[in-house]
């Protein structure tokens, strides 16, 4: 899986890895799957839904990389640089799509 570094606002540099821990923390976030289904169906999210989705992903990434934070703290630690957030979201989307494809492939029975 891809690894990157982000500079947090508290001055620490965190090596970010998108992993299954990230997915675990996301499933704990309220309403995450409803928002992702909307995105998959190519429906437009409202501004507040988009912000909540990004906040959930930032929280899950920080938690799965060893930072013990609340959702509010995760938002405060993430730099306001939109380029780093966009790259983080793109990397997450790639890993999530790989995971979804593997999960879907496992659900189909193999032909003999």
Buried (B, 14 or more C-beta within 10 A) or exposed (E): EEEEEBEBEEEEEBEBBBBEBBBEBBEEBEEBEEBBEBBEEEEEBEEEBEEBBBBBBBBBBBBBBEBEBEBEBBBEBBEEEEEBBEBBBEBBBEBBEEBEEEEEEEEEEEEE
